[in-house]
Amino acid sequence: MPSAVSATPSRSRFMLELLVAFLLTRLPFISIPFKWLESYFHELSHGIAALLTGGIVSHIQLFPNGAGFCFTQGGSSMLIAYAGYFGAALWGYVIFLLATKRSSIRFTLGLLGLTVAASLVFWARDLLTMAILLVLTILFLLPLKLKNSSVLNTLLRILGLMIILNAMASPMVLLGLSGQGDAVMLAQLTWIPAWIWVMTWLLFSGLMLWLCWQKVDYKKGVIK
Protein backbone atom coordinates (compact mmCIF):
# COMPACT_ATOMS: atom_id res chain seq x y z
CA MET A 1 0.00 0.00 0.00
CA PRO A 2 1.29 3.53 -0.70
CA SER A 3 0.93 4.54 2.96
CA ALA A 4 3.49 1.92 3.90
CA VAL A 5 6.22 3.62 1.94
CA SER A 6 5.07 7.25 1.80
CA ALA A 7 5.65 9.80 4.54
CA THR A 8 4.26 12.76 2.61
CA PRO A 9 2.86 15.26 5.13
CA SER A 10 -0.62 16.74 5.09
CA ARG A 11 -1.08 20.47 4.59
CA SER A 12 -1.58 21.07 8.30
CA ARG A 13 1.42 18.92 9.26
CA PHE A 14 3.61 20.73 6.72
CA MET A 15 2.61 24.12 8.14
CA LEU A 16 3.31 22.87 11.65
CA GLU A 17 6.72 21.52 10.63
CA LEU A 18 7.51 24.79 8.84
CA LEU A 19 6.58 26.74 11.97
CA VAL A 20 8.77 24.49 14.13
CA ALA A 21 11.63 24.87 11.64
CA PHE A 22 11.26 28.66 11.68
CA LEU A 23 11.21 28.82 15.48
CA LEU A 24 14.23 26.55 15.81
CA THR A 25 16.22 28.78 13.48
CA ARG A 26 15.38 31.81 15.64
CA LEU A 27 15.79 30.51 19.19
CA PRO A 28 19.03 31.61 20.91
CA PHE A 29 21.57 28.83 21.49
CA ILE A 30 19.22 26.09 20.23
CA SER A 31 19.51 27.43 16.68
CA ILE A 32 23.33 27.23 16.66
CA PRO A 33 23.78 23.59 15.51
CA PHE A 34 21.17 24.12 12.80
CA LYS A 35 23.03 27.17 11.51
CA TRP A 36 26.07 24.90 11.32
CA LEU A 37 24.04 22.60 9.07
CA GLU A 38 23.33 25.35 6.55
CA SER A 39 26.94 26.52 6.77
CA TYR A 40 28.19 22.97 6.20
CA PHE A 41 26.02 22.37 3.14
CA HIS A 42 26.96 25.84 1.89
CA GLU A 43 30.69 25.04 2.05
CA LEU A 44 30.11 21.50 0.77
CA SER A 45 28.38 22.98 -2.28
CA HIS A 46 31.38 25.25 -2.91
CA GLY A 47 33.58 22.15 -2.73
CA ILE A 48 31.41 20.09 -5.07
CA ALA A 49 31.34 22.94 -7.60
CA ALA A 50 35.13 23.12 -7.45
CA LEU A 51 35.48 19.39 -8.05
CA LEU A 52 32.92 19.39 -10.89
CA THR A 53 34.74 22.21 -12.67
CA GLY A 54 38.18 20.62 -12.44
CA GLY A 55 39.42 22.17 -9.21
CA ILE A 56 40.41 20.67 -5.89
CA VAL A 57 39.35 21.30 -2.29
CA SER A 58 42.11 22.07 0.16
CA HIS A 59 39.96 22.20 3.29
CA ILE A 60 36.86 23.72 4.83
CA GLN A 61 36.62 25.84 7.95
CA LEU A 62 33.50 26.33 10.09
CA PHE A 63 32.90 28.78 12.94
CA PRO A 64 30.50 28.75 15.92
CA ASN A 65 28.52 31.74 14.58
CA GLY A 66 27.56 29.85 11.41
CA ALA A 67 30.19 31.37 9.15
CA GLY A 68 32.53 29.24 7.10
CA PHE A 69 35.09 29.04 4.34
CA CYS A 70 35.88 26.54 1.62
CA PHE A 71 39.45 26.75 0.34
CA THR A 72 39.76 25.59 -3.25
CA GLN A 73 42.29 25.64 -6.06
CA GLY A 74 41.39 25.79 -9.75
CA GLY A 75 37.93 25.27 -11.18
CA SER A 76 35.41 27.92 -12.22
CA SER A 77 35.57 30.82 -9.75
CA MET A 78 32.13 32.03 -10.78
CA LEU A 79 30.38 28.68 -10.37
CA ILE A 80 32.20 27.97 -7.12
CA ALA A 81 31.18 31.34 -5.67
CA TYR A 82 27.56 30.95 -6.77
CA ALA A 83 27.19 27.37 -5.59
CA GLY A 84 27.20 28.08 -1.84
CA TYR A 85 23.75 29.53 -1.18
CA PHE A 86 22.29 27.83 -4.25
CA GLY A 87 23.56 24.44 -3.11
CA ALA A 88 22.45 24.86 0.52
CA ALA A 89 18.85 25.53 -0.55
CA LEU A 90 19.00 22.58 -2.97
CA TRP A 91 20.36 20.30 -0.25
CA GLY A 92 17.48 21.36 2.00
CA TYR A 93 14.93 20.45 -0.65
CA VAL A 94 16.59 17.10 -1.43
CA ILE A 95 16.66 16.24 2.28
CA PHE A 96 12.97 17.16 2.62
CA LEU A 97 12.17 15.10 -0.48
CA LEU A 98 14.04 12.05 0.84
CA ALA A 99 12.18 12.43 4.13
CA THR A 100 8.88 11.82 2.35
CA LYS A 101 9.96 8.20 1.77
CA ARG A 102 9.37 6.07 4.84
CA SER A 103 11.14 2.94 3.60
CA SER A 104 14.53 4.59 3.08
CA ILE A 105 14.64 7.05 5.98
CA ARG A 106 17.30 5.17 7.97
CA PHE A 107 19.46 4.80 4.88
CA THR A 108 19.09 8.54 4.16
CA LEU A 109 20.07 9.57 7.69
CA GLY A 110 23.00 7.16 7.65
CA LEU A 111 24.19 8.43 4.27
CA LEU A 112 24.00 12.06 5.42
CA GLY A 113 25.89 11.20 8.58
CA LEU A 114 28.60 9.41 6.61
CA THR A 115 28.85 12.37 4.20
CA VAL A 116 29.55 14.73 7.09
CA ALA A 117 31.96 12.21 8.61
CA ALA A 118 33.84 11.95 5.30
CA SER A 119 34.13 15.75 5.19
CA LEU A 120 35.56 15.63 8.69
CA VAL A 121 38.21 13.11 7.64
CA PHE A 122 39.21 14.63 4.29
CA TRP A 123 38.50 18.36 4.55
CA ALA A 124 38.74 19.38 8.21
CA ARG A 125 42.11 20.70 9.40
CA ASP A 126 41.43 22.65 12.61
CA LEU A 127 39.99 21.40 15.91
CA LEU A 128 36.98 23.75 15.87
CA THR A 129 35.84 22.58 12.43
CA MET A 130 36.40 18.96 13.48
CA ALA A 131 34.26 19.49 16.59
CA ILE A 132 31.43 21.12 14.60
CA LEU A 133 31.43 18.35 11.99
CA LEU A 134 31.43 15.74 14.74
CA VAL A 135 28.34 17.37 16.27
CA LEU A 136 26.62 17.39 12.86
CA THR A 137 27.52 13.74 12.31
CA ILE A 138 25.92 12.87 15.65
CA LEU A 139 22.91 15.03 14.75
CA PHE A 140 22.22 12.77 11.76
CA LEU A 141 23.21 9.43 13.28
CA LEU A 142 21.77 9.72 16.80
CA PRO A 143 18.10 9.67 15.65
CA LEU A 144 18.74 6.21 14.18
CA LYS A 145 18.34 4.91 17.72
CA LEU A 146 14.66 5.83 17.53
CA LYS A 147 12.46 2.89 16.55
CA ASN A 148 9.55 4.94 15.21
CA SER A 149 10.35 5.66 11.57
CA SER A 150 7.56 8.25 11.26
CA VAL A 151 9.34 10.35 13.89
CA LEU A 152 12.55 10.07 11.88
CA ASN A 153 10.75 11.30 8.77
CA THR A 154 9.31 14.26 10.66
CA LEU A 155 12.68 15.21 12.17
CA LEU A 156 14.42 15.02 8.80
CA ARG A 157 11.72 17.05 7.04
CA ILE A 158 12.10 19.75 9.70
CA LEU A 159 15.89 19.67 9.22
CA GLY A 160 15.45 20.11 5.48
CA LEU A 161 13.10 23.05 5.99
CA MET A 162 15.52 24.65 8.46
CA ILE A 163 18.34 24.42 5.94
CA ILE A 164 16.16 26.13 3.30
CA LEU A 165 15.07 28.86 5.74
CA ASN A 166 18.66 29.52 6.79
CA ALA A 167 19.74 29.51 3.14
CA MET A 168 17.03 32.11 2.53
CA ALA A 169 18.03 34.31 5.47
CA SER A 170 21.83 34.11 5.15
CA PRO A 171 22.21 35.98 1.83
CA MET A 172 20.33 38.96 3.32
CA VAL A 173 23.27 39.50 5.65
CA LEU A 174 25.44 40.12 2.59
CA LEU A 175 23.46 43.26 1.77
CA GLY A 176 24.86 44.87 4.89
CA LEU A 177 28.46 43.82 4.25
CA SER A 178 30.93 45.89 2.30
CA GLY A 179 33.66 44.34 0.20
CA GLN A 180 33.19 40.73 1.29
CA GLY A 181 31.07 37.66 0.65
CA ASP A 182 30.11 35.49 -2.30
CA ALA A 183 27.90 38.20 -3.84
CA VAL A 184 30.75 40.73 -3.86
CA MET A 185 33.07 38.16 -5.44
CA LEU A 186 30.50 37.44 -8.15
CA ALA A 187 30.04 41.18 -8.75
CA GLN A 188 33.78 41.54 -9.23
CA LEU A 189 33.87 38.60 -11.62
CA THR A 190 30.85 39.59 -13.71
CA TRP A 191 30.18 43.33 -13.18
CA ILE A 192 26.62 42.36 -12.16
CA PRO A 193 25.70 44.16 -8.90
CA ALA A 194 25.95 42.09 -5.72
CA TRP A 195 22.31 42.67 -4.78
CA ILE A 196 21.15 40.95 -7.97
CA TRP A 197 23.07 37.81 -7.01
CA VAL A 198 21.51 37.97 -3.55
CA MET A 199 18.05 38.21 -5.12
CA THR A 200 18.68 35.13 -7.27
CA TRP A 201 19.60 33.15 -4.16
CA LEU A 202 16.50 34.36 -2.35
CA LEU A 203 14.28 33.48 -5.30
CA PHE A 204 15.84 30.03 -5.61
CA SER A 205 15.41 29.36 -1.88
CA GLY A 206 11.79 30.45 -2.19
CA LEU A 207 11.38 28.08 -5.13
CA MET A 208 12.76 25.19 -3.06
CA LEU A 209 10.30 26.00 -0.28
CA TRP A 210 7.45 26.13 -2.80
CA LEU A 211 8.52 22.73 -4.21
CA CYS A 212 8.39 21.32 -0.68
CA TRP A 213 4.84 22.63 -0.42
CA GLN A 214 4.03 20.93 -3.73
CA LYS A 215 4.93 17.59 -2.11
CA VAL A 216 2.11 18.02 0.42
CA ASP A 217 -0.59 15.35 0.31
CA TYR A 218 -3.73 17.40 -0.21
CA LYS A 219 -5.93 14.36 0.46
CA LYS A 220 -4.81 14.20 4.08
CA GLY A 221 -7.09 16.41 6.08
CA VAL A 222 -5.68 15.93 9.56
CA ILE A 223 -2.30 15.64 11.26
CA LYS A 224 -1.39 12.02 11.85
Number of C-alpha atoms within 10 A of each C-alpha: 5 6 9 9 13 17 23 24 25 20 20 17 19 22 14 14 20 21 15 16 24 17 14 19 22 14 10 9 10 12 17 16 19 21 23 24 25 30 27 29 23 26 28 25 24 28 27 17 26 26 18 13 14 11 18 17 20 14 18 24 22 22 13 13 11 17 16 18 17 22 16 19 14 13 17 15 19 17 15 25 24 21 24 27 32 24 25 30 32 25 23 30 25 15 22 29 18 22 29 23 18 18 17 16 21 20 12 18 24 17 14 18 20 15 13 22 20 14 18 21 11 12 21 21 14 13 10 14 20 20 14 21 26 16 17 21 22 15 17 21 17 13 18 17 9 11 9 10 17 19 12 20 27 20 18 24 29 25 26 29 29 29 32 33 25 25 30 24 16 20 21 15 10 18 14 9 11 8 12 10 15 21 26 23 17 21 16 14 12 11 10 13 13 20 16 13 18 23 15 15 27 23 14 20 27 17 16 24 22 12 14 21 16 11 16 19 17 12 9 14 11 10 11 9
